[in-house]
Amino acid sequence: MKVSNYYHPTPKFWRQVGDTILIGTTTLSAMMMGSPFSDTHKTWIIFSLNVIGVIGKMITNLFKDETSL
C-alpha cells in the first residue's frame, strides 16, 4: 500500500470493500435523522459517519495488485 498507487486501477475486492464502507456509512447517516438524539449529537454523528465513509473509500484506493504494476 503506497500513496503513489492511488491512481492505478484498484482490484475488484478492494473496490467492493470501499463501496460497502461508503454505502454503509451513508445509510447509517441517513438513518440518524430519525434517531432520538439531540440535534447537536445527530450533527456530530452524521458528520463523523460521512468522514469515515470518505476516508475509508479513499484508503481502499491505495491497495493495488502488485503483479500488474
N, CA, C and O of each residue as an XYZ file, in Angstrom:
276
protein
N       0.855     -1.178      0.000
C       0.000      0.000      0.000
C       0.896      1.235      0.000
O       1.548      1.538      0.999
N       0.923      1.950     -1.138
C       1.717      3.154     -1.265
C       0.832      4.273     -1.795
O      -0.130      4.018     -2.521
N       1.151      5.498     -1.440
C       0.388      6.651     -1.910
C       0.502      6.781     -3.423
O      -0.440      7.230     -4.077
N       1.630      6.399     -3.982
C       1.805      6.506     -5.434
C       0.876      5.558     -6.198
O       0.694      5.717     -7.405
N       0.288      4.579     -5.514
C      -0.638      3.641     -6.150
C      -2.053      4.194     -6.286
O      -2.908      3.534     -6.876
N      -2.318      5.361     -5.767
C      -3.691      5.875     -5.709
C      -4.354      5.916     -7.090
O      -5.535      5.593     -7.214
N      -3.615      6.304     -8.116
C      -4.215      6.479     -9.442
C      -4.155      5.224    -10.310
O      -4.655      5.234    -11.435
N      -3.558      4.156     -9.814
C      -3.565      2.890    -10.549
C      -4.907      2.188    -10.332
O      -5.603      2.469     -9.357
N      -5.270      1.278    -11.235
C      -6.548      0.564    -11.067
C      -6.602     -0.206     -9.741
O      -5.636     -0.858     -9.345
N      -7.738     -0.114     -9.074
C      -7.939     -0.800     -7.805
C      -8.521     -2.189     -8.070
O      -9.450     -2.323     -8.866
N      -7.986     -3.227     -7.412
C      -8.550     -4.575     -7.590
C     -10.028     -4.614     -7.188
O     -10.482     -3.840     -6.345
N     -10.757     -5.530     -7.811
C     -12.205     -5.630     -7.596
C     -12.559     -5.786     -6.122
O     -13.490     -5.137     -5.645
N     -11.835     -6.633     -5.391
C     -12.144     -6.856     -3.978
C     -12.088     -5.550     -3.191
O     -12.994     -5.263     -2.408
N     -11.037     -4.759     -3.389
C     -10.886     -3.513     -2.626
C     -11.897     -2.459     -3.063
O     -12.314     -1.638     -2.246
N     -12.299     -2.463     -4.335
C     -13.375     -1.568     -4.774
C     -14.669     -1.906     -4.054
O     -15.406     -1.020     -3.622
N     -14.937     -3.214     -3.929
C     -16.154     -3.649     -3.246
C     -16.119     -3.273     -1.768
O     -17.132     -2.846     -1.213
N     -14.964     -3.426     -1.128
C     -14.832     -3.047      0.282
C     -15.076     -1.546      0.433
O     -15.832     -1.126      1.310
N     -14.446     -0.744     -0.408
C     -14.614      0.711     -0.334
C     -16.050      1.140     -0.586
O     -16.572      2.010      0.111
N     -16.690      0.533     -1.577
C     -18.091      0.861     -1.864
C     -18.998      0.466     -0.713
O     -19.940      1.189     -0.388
N     -18.721     -0.680     -0.089
C     -19.515     -1.133      1.056
C     -19.378     -0.170      2.228
O     -20.363      0.161      2.888
N     -18.154      0.275      2.483
C     -17.928      1.255      3.561
C     -18.711      2.526      3.274
O     -19.409      3.037      4.149
N     -18.599      3.040      2.051
C     -19.266      4.291      1.697
C     -20.790      4.162      1.757
O     -21.462      5.045      2.289
N     -21.334      3.083      1.222
C     -22.790      2.882      1.240
C     -23.281      2.666      2.669
O     -24.328      3.189      3.052
N     -22.528      1.898      3.456
C     -22.927      1.639      4.841
C     -22.958      2.893      5.695
O     -23.916      3.125      6.433
N     -21.907      3.707      5.595
C     -21.879      4.924      6.406
C     -22.906      5.949      5.935
O     -23.465      6.692      6.742
N     -23.152      5.987      4.623
C     -24.178      6.895      4.099
C     -25.565      6.474      4.581
O     -26.378      7.316      4.964
N     -25.827      5.175      4.560
C     -27.118      4.663      5.039
C     -27.301      4.946      6.527
O     -28.366      5.389      6.956
N     -26.256      4.687      7.309
C     -26.351      4.961      8.746
C     -26.564      6.446      9.017
O     -27.314      6.810      9.923
N     -25.914      7.298      8.245
C     -26.085      8.725      8.492
C     -27.495      9.179      8.116
O     -28.033     10.089      8.746
N     -28.099      8.565      7.104
C     -29.490      8.882      6.763
C     -30.439      8.386      7.851
O     -31.427      9.048      8.172
N     -30.133      7.216      8.415
C     -30.973      6.669      9.482
C     -30.890      7.503     10.758
O     -31.823      7.497     11.561
N     -29.796      8.213     10.951
C     -29.619      9.035     12.151
C     -30.629     10.174     12.227
O     -30.911     10.677     13.315
N     -31.169     10.582     11.102
C     -32.127     11.698     11.101
C     -33.351     11.390     11.957
O     -33.938     12.299     12.544
N     -33.739     10.136     12.033
C     -34.911      9.756     12.819
C     -34.582      9.278     14.221
O     -35.465      8.801     14.934
N     -33.341      9.396     14.620
C     -32.939      8.902     15.936
C     -33.379      9.857     17.050
O     -33.633     11.033     16.790
N     -33.470      9.363     18.278
C     -33.952     10.194     19.389
C     -32.875     11.081     20.030
O     -33.103     11.631     21.108
N     -31.716     11.230     19.395
C     -30.651     12.063     19.955
C     -30.954     13.543     19.750
O     -31.802     13.908     18.935
N     -30.256     14.381     20.495
C     -30.424     15.826     20.311
C     -29.838     16.219     18.956
O     -29.048     15.483     18.366
N     -30.246     17.403     18.476
C     -29.772     17.859     17.165
C     -28.255     18.001     17.112
O     -27.639     17.725     16.082
N     -27.657     18.428     18.213
C     -26.198     18.567     18.248
C     -25.525     17.212     18.100
O     -24.566     17.070     17.341
N     -26.027     16.217     18.825
C     -25.445     14.877     18.729
C     -25.650     14.285     17.334
O     -24.739     13.659     16.792
N     -26.825     14.475     16.754
C     -27.091     13.981     15.410
C     -26.113     14.586     14.405
O     -25.575     13.886     13.547
N     -25.894     15.879     14.521
C     -24.993     16.571     13.590
C     -23.591     15.982     13.653
O     -22.984     15.715     12.616
N     -23.075     15.779     14.852
C     -21.723     15.241     15.004
C     -21.626     13.788     14.561
O     -20.627     13.384     13.966
N     -22.657     13.003     14.845
C     -22.646     11.602     14.422
C     -22.692     11.506     12.900
O     -21.940     10.735     12.303
N     -23.562     12.279     12.276
C     -23.668     12.272     10.816
C     -22.361     12.746     10.187
O     -21.884     12.145      9.225
N     -21.786     13.807     10.718
C     -20.510     14.308     10.214
C     -19.425     13.233     10.332
O     -18.665     13.004      9.391
N     -19.360     12.584     11.483
C     -18.350     11.546     11.706
C     -18.528     10.371     10.749
O     -17.553      9.876     10.185
N     -19.763      9.928     10.567
C     -20.027      8.824      9.647
C     -19.617      9.179      8.218
O     -19.042      8.350      7.512
N     -19.909     10.402      7.793
C     -19.547     10.815      6.444
C     -18.034     10.896      6.267
O     -17.514     10.520      5.216
N     -17.333     11.377      7.269
C     -15.876     11.440      7.201
C     -15.291     10.026      7.140
O     -14.387      9.758      6.348
N     -15.805      9.130      7.972
C     -15.336      7.736      7.965
C     -15.583      7.099      6.598
O     -14.724      6.380      6.087
N     -16.735      7.354      6.012
C     -17.056      6.789      4.702
C     -16.122      7.263      3.608
O     -15.642      6.462      2.805
N     -15.863      8.553      3.571
C     -14.989      9.110      2.532
C     -13.549      8.639      2.733
O     -12.889      8.246      1.771
N     -13.065      8.676      3.952
C     -11.690      8.239      4.223
C     -11.546      6.738      3.936
O     -10.543      6.310      3.365
N     -12.535      5.951      4.327
C     -12.484      4.514      4.044
C     -12.439      4.230      2.560
O     -11.689      3.358      2.119
N     -13.226      4.948      1.782
C     -13.224      4.770      0.329
C     -11.880      5.185     -0.260
O     -11.365      4.512     -1.153
N     -11.313      6.274      0.221
C     -10.028      6.743     -0.298
C      -8.898      5.786      0.059
O      -8.007      5.552     -0.758
N      -8.922      5.237      1.255
C      -7.861      4.311      1.676
C      -7.880      3.041      0.821
O      -6.823      2.511      0.480
N      -9.065      2.555      0.476
C      -9.112      1.343     -0.343
C      -8.557      1.589     -1.740
O      -8.165      0.635     -2.412
N      -8.511      2.835     -2.197
C      -7.911      3.141     -3.495
C      -6.394      2.999     -3.475
O      -5.767      2.989     -4.534
N      -5.795      2.889     -2.298
C      -4.340      2.751     -2.195
C      -3.876      1.308     -2.392
O      -2.687      1.070     -2.602
N      -4.787      0.350     -2.327
C      -4.420     -1.057     -2.488
C      -4.366     -1.395     -3.971
O      -5.298     -1.110     -4.722
N      -3.264     -2.003     -4.376
C      -3.085     -2.362     -5.790
C      -2.586     -3.785     -5.895
O      -1.970     -4.312     -4.968
N      -2.854     -4.392     -7.011
C      -2.342     -5.722     -7.323
C      -0.890     -5.533     -7.793
O      -0.653     -5.022     -8.887
N       0.061     -5.940     -6.977
C       1.469     -5.703     -7.270
C       1.931     -6.454     -8.516
O       2.918     -6.052     -9.132
N       1.251     -7.526     -8.907
C       1.681     -8.275    -10.084
C       1.377     -7.533    -11.374
O       2.008     -7.801    -12.397
N       0.415     -6.594    -11.352
C       0.039     -5.878    -12.567
C       0.827     -4.591    -12.756
O       0.684     -3.935    -13.788
N       1.656     -4.211    -11.784
C       2.413     -2.960    -11.908
C       3.707     -3.167    -12.633
O       4.467     -2.217    -12.825
